[in-house]
């Protein structure tokens, strides 16, 4: 008897996509510049339609200042044909506590969200103090796919 199950592929609904984003905290930020595409891993927290993260000054921010449209991907991989993947498209915004009232409020929301992941964020005990620039990705669309070899498996 053949015990190997063939994989099935399917779309994740919006609820499953957001659940995957919410339970993970490392994703990949993809952005285009000068005819090239770059992908960089970042820590993040999902809150109310925004993905919040932090970074340091560098070329990435210079490129994103000119083209704020980004993609963001998070995967959960259990095996070759047992995985879930979510892709977010949205706008990248560098946040500042000294900007407009709306921007300062968004910066505070980002800081509070990031402190749920790393309470020392932007304090004297911060293990990565050079990552002192907070950003938000305004989620515009979310899509997800999954592969499974287990018939009763439901990603949520």
PLY file of the C-alpha trace (Angstrom):
ply
format ascii 1.0
element vertex 156
property float x
property float y
property float z
element edge 155
property int vertex1
property int vertex2
end_header
0.00 0.00 0.00
1.31 3.47 -0.94
1.38 5.67 2.17
2.76 8.73 0.34
0.12 11.41 -0.01
0.25 13.81 -2.89
0.40 17.44 -1.84
-2.51 19.78 -2.30
-2.10 23.50 -2.83
-4.64 26.08 -1.83
-5.22 29.73 -1.06
-5.26 30.99 2.52
-8.23 33.17 3.37
-7.68 36.61 4.91
-8.22 35.35 8.48
-5.58 32.62 8.04
-3.17 35.14 6.49
-3.51 37.55 9.40
-3.23 34.72 11.94
0.05 33.60 10.34
1.39 37.17 10.36
0.33 37.62 13.98
2.02 34.47 15.30
5.35 35.15 13.61
7.88 37.94 14.11
10.52 37.53 11.41
9.71 38.35 7.80
11.38 39.53 4.62
11.03 43.05 3.27
11.33 43.30 -0.53
11.84 46.57 -2.35
13.03 47.76 -5.75
15.70 50.35 -6.53
17.73 51.32 -9.59
16.51 48.34 -11.58
17.31 45.86 -8.78
15.22 44.12 -6.16
16.49 43.53 -2.64
15.09 41.31 0.11
16.09 41.76 3.74
14.98 39.95 6.88
13.43 42.06 9.62
11.74 41.58 12.98
8.18 42.85 13.05
4.92 43.07 14.93
1.50 43.17 13.26
-0.99 45.64 14.75
-4.29 46.89 13.34
-3.44 46.77 9.65
0.18 47.85 10.07
3.44 45.93 10.18
5.88 47.68 12.51
9.62 47.12 12.49
12.91 48.82 13.10
16.05 49.36 11.15
19.19 51.47 11.08
20.22 54.30 8.79
21.58 53.11 5.48
20.98 52.66 1.77
17.72 50.78 2.32
16.08 53.90 3.75
17.49 56.05 0.96
15.98 53.72 -1.65
12.66 53.46 0.18
12.40 57.25 0.36
12.09 57.25 -3.44
9.92 54.15 -3.88
7.81 53.39 -0.82
5.91 50.47 -2.40
7.10 47.23 -0.81
6.29 43.56 -0.46
6.64 41.67 2.80
6.68 37.87 3.13
6.39 35.46 6.03
6.61 31.67 5.75
5.96 28.73 8.03
7.65 25.57 6.73
7.12 22.18 8.31
8.24 20.03 5.36
8.75 20.14 1.60
5.00 19.97 0.93
3.71 21.24 4.26
4.01 25.02 4.39
2.12 28.28 4.54
3.22 31.56 2.98
1.79 35.08 3.19
2.69 38.09 1.03
1.72 41.62 1.99
1.84 44.58 -0.38
1.81 48.04 1.08
3.44 51.37 1.63
6.62 51.80 3.67
6.71 54.76 6.05
9.69 55.85 8.13
8.19 57.07 11.40
9.35 59.91 13.63
8.32 61.03 17.11
8.93 64.61 15.94
6.71 64.61 12.87
3.10 65.68 12.51
0.71 64.68 15.30
-0.49 61.76 13.18
3.06 60.61 12.50
4.11 61.01 16.15
1.07 58.96 17.19
1.94 56.25 14.66
5.56 56.24 15.96
4.25 55.74 19.52
1.99 52.89 18.35
4.99 51.29 16.63
7.13 51.61 19.74
4.44 50.08 21.96
3.92 47.22 19.50
7.66 46.53 19.19
8.04 46.51 22.96
5.64 43.55 23.11
8.32 41.65 21.17
11.39 43.18 22.82
10.57 45.23 25.94
13.97 46.99 25.87
13.32 48.54 22.44
14.86 52.05 22.35
15.92 51.95 26.00
19.39 51.89 27.55
19.12 48.07 27.69
18.30 47.68 23.98
20.42 44.81 22.58
20.41 46.43 19.11
20.53 50.19 19.81
21.79 50.96 16.30
18.37 49.90 14.96
16.84 53.15 16.11
14.59 53.97 13.16
11.00 52.75 13.42
8.95 52.05 10.33
5.46 50.99 9.45
4.11 49.19 6.45
0.49 50.13 5.79
-1.03 46.84 4.67
-2.86 47.32 1.37
-3.31 43.69 0.33
-2.64 40.27 1.80
-2.52 36.96 -0.03
-1.49 33.53 1.11
-0.95 30.02 -0.14
-0.40 26.68 1.50
0.70 23.20 0.59
-0.20 20.17 2.64
0.01 16.40 2.51
-2.39 15.99 5.45
-6.01 15.87 4.43
-7.37 17.15 7.75
-4.89 20.01 8.10
-6.40 23.50 8.33
-4.00 26.47 8.70
-5.54 29.27 10.64
0 1
1 2
2 3
3 4
4 5
5 6
6 7
7 8
8 9
9 10
10 11
11 12
12 13
13 14
14 15
15 16
16 17
17 18
18 19
19 20
20 21
21 22
22 23
23 24
24 25
25 26
26 27
27 28
28 29
29 30
30 31
31 32
32 33
33 34
34 35
35 36
36 37
37 38
38 39
39 40
40 41
41 42
42 43
43 44
44 45
45 46
46 47
47 48
48 49
49 50
50 51
51 52
52 53
53 54
54 55
55 56
56 57
57 58
58 59
59 60
60 61
61 62
62 63
63 64
64 65
65 66
66 67
67 68
68 69
69 70
70 71
71 72
72 73
73 74
74 75
75 76
76 77
77 78
78 79
79 80
80 81
81 82
82 83
83 84
84 85
85 86
86 87
87 88
88 89
89 90
90 91
91 92
92 93
93 94
94 95
95 96
96 97
97 98
98 99
99 100
100 101
101 102
102 103
103 104
104 105
105 106
106 107
107 108
108 109
109 110
110 111
111 112
112 113
113 114
114 115
115 116
116 117
117 118
118 119
119 120
120 121
121 122
122 123
123 124
124 125
125 126
126 127
127 128
128 129
129 130
130 131
131 132
132 133
133 134
134 135
135 136
136 137
137 138
138 139
139 140
140 141
141 142
142 143
143 144
144 145
145 146
146 147
147 148
148 149
149 150
150 151
151 152
152 153
153 154
154 155
